[in-house]
Amino acid sequence: MFRRNFRNVAVQLGKISQATVSSNAAESSRSERMEKLQNGIVEAFVSSDVNVRPIYLDVQATTPTDPRVVDAMLPYQLNDFGNPHSRTHAYGWETEKAVDIARKQVADLIGADQREIIFTSGATESNNIAIKGVANFYRVAGKTHVITAQTEHKCVL
């Protein structure tokens, strides 16, 4: 039941995101496109028949993967085992091309440059990249301490 409902919402979100990207992309600012996308996502969930449950955005833990993403990734999990970072052979070239296409699609969806998109293995890696980036940025200015709170995710503490 939940999987079917999630598919319905995923289809709605796909329509919303496509409309957001294609509608006046040159005329609207990045923040306007993001606001339109966020409003569309809220509307899709409010108007859907999905059981109201919190969405936990750690895909490694509990959030189901969009079926379109699964369909796009399946060939690389079943048949094409190339490492996208191996540039010395055809297997690596093929998977690198697939990752680059995905990166461009995500960038177009959120109005970013594809060089700004970094795929990670999950929340822990994402948090660590963000924290190290901020720490390195401020270290240049002579600030050498990072302060956090007990309410942070355990991978941050």
Backbone hydrogen bonds, N-H to C=O, Kabsch-Sander energy under -0.5 kcal/mol:
donor,donor_aa,acceptor,acceptor_aa,energy
5,N,1,M,-2.4
6,F,2,F,-2.9
7,R,3,R,-2.2
8,N,4,R,-1.9
9,V,5,N,-2.3
10,A,6,F,-3.1
11,V,7,R,-2.4
12,Q,8,N,-2.1
13,L,9,V,-3.1
14,G,10,A,-2.3
15,K,11,V,-2.0
16,I,12,Q,-2.5
17,S,13,L,-3.2
18,Q,14,G,-2.3
19,A,15,K,-2.4
20,T,16,I,-2.5
21,V,17,S,-2.5
22,S,18,Q,-2.5
23,S,19,A,-1.9
24,N,22,S,-0.8
28,S,24,N,-2.5
33,R,29,S,-2.2
34,M,30,R,-2.4
35,E,31,S,-2.4
36,K,32,E,-2.3
37,L,33,R,-2.4
38,Q,34,M,-2.8
39,N,35,E,-2.6
40,G,36,K,-2.1
41,I,37,L,-2.2
42,V,38,Q,-2.4
43,E,39,N,-2.4
44,A,40,G,-2.4
45,F,41,I,-2.1
46,V,42,V,-2.6
47,S,43,E,-2.6
48,S,44,A,-0.5
53,R,51,N,-0.7
56,Y,54,P,-0.7
57,L,55,I,-0.7
59,V,57,L,-0.8
61,A,58,D,-2.6
62,T,58,D,-1.3
63,T,58,D,-0.8
69,V,66,D,-1.1
70,V,66,D,-2.0
71,D,67,P,-2.5
72,A,68,R,-1.8
73,M,69,V,-2.2
74,L,70,V,-2.4
76,Y,73,M,-1.3
77,Q,73,M,-0.8
77,Q,74,L,-1.3
78,L,74,L,-1.8
79,N,75,P,-2.2
80,D,75,P,-2.8
81,F,79,N,-1.0
86,S,83,N,-2.3
87,R,85,H,-1.0
89,H,86,S,-0.6
93,W,89,H,-1.8
94,E,90,A,-2.5
95,T,91,Y,-1.9
96,E,92,G,-2.4
97,K,93,W,-2.1
98,A,94,E,-1.8
99,V,95,T,-2.4
100,D,96,E,-2.4
101,I,97,K,-2.2
102,A,98,A,-2.3
103,R,99,V,-2.6
104,K,100,D,-2.1
105,Q,101,I,-2.3
106,V,102,A,-2.4
107,A,103,R,-2.4
108,D,104,K,-2.8
109,L,105,Q,-2.0
110,I,106,V,-2.0
111,G,107,A,-1.0
112,A,107,A,-2.8
116,E,113,D,-2.4
117,I,114,Q,-1.0
118,I,116,E,-0.5
126,S,122,G,-2.1
127,N,123,A,-3.1
128,N,124,T,-2.4
129,I,125,E,-2.3
130,A,126,S,-2.3
131,I,127,N,-2.8
132,K,128,N,-2.6
133,G,129,I,-2.3
134,V,130,A,-2.3
135,A,131,I,-2.8
136,N,132,K,-2.7
137,F,133,G,-2.1
138,Y,134,V,-2.4
139,R,135,A,-2.0
140,V,136,N,-1.3
141,A,137,F,-0.5
141,A,138,Y,-0.6
142,G,139,R,-1.9
143,K,138,Y,-2.2
144,T,142,G,-0.6
152,E,149,A,-1.7
156,V,153,H,-2.2
157,L,153,H,-1.2
